[in-house]
Amino acid sequence: MKNYKAIVKVKLKPEIKDIKAKAFEQAVSHLIEVKNLNCRTGNIYILNFEAETKDCAEKIVKTIADEILANSVIEEYEIQWEE
């Protein structure tokens, strides 16, 4: 078995209104003057695990992302691998 580390970044699809980001932008504008602040929110998941092969590891992470981490109707995700 080999150790793998995957970082899964989940964010709303561009066409979905990001209410949390808009609230953040408003809070910042009340705190300090910032020009043209545009924010999008999301989640980052760091997965450390063991798998037999890289292909097996990729399948595990894709299944987790598809079935648990991201709602495919409104979210998209990106997987990054670290050695």
Secondary structure, 3 states (H helix, E strand, C coil): CEEEEEEEEEEECCCCCCHHHHHHHHHHHHHCCCCCCCCCCEEEEEEEEEECCHHHHHHHHHHHHHHHHCCCCCEEEEEEEEC
